[in-house]
Amino acid sequence: MATYKKITEYIKNNNGFTVKSCWIAHVKELYGLNPRIATNRIKLTKRTNPCPKNKKNLIKNAFSHFEMI
């Protein structure tokens, strides 16, 4: 499974912007990929920075590239 750093680098190289690790974790959660729990996360049941709708598909494409889904 690809690391958060590899996913971020892939998206930056192919799309020209940097995604936040919390966005990657949110999309992982949506696809049942068991994201790691951040040590600084305030509430385990609520996301303070969910992934924007327009970025979800790009992160999903990165998951497909790394054969995670």
Sequence and secondary structure as in RCSB ss.txt:
>XXXX:A:sequence
MATYKKITEYIKNNNGFTVKSCWIAHVKELYGLNPRIATNRIKLTKRTNPCPKNKKNLIKNAFSHFEMI
>XXXX:A:secstr
   HHHHHHHHHHHHSS   HHHHHHHHHHTT      TT S SS  SS   HHHHHHHHHHHHHTT  
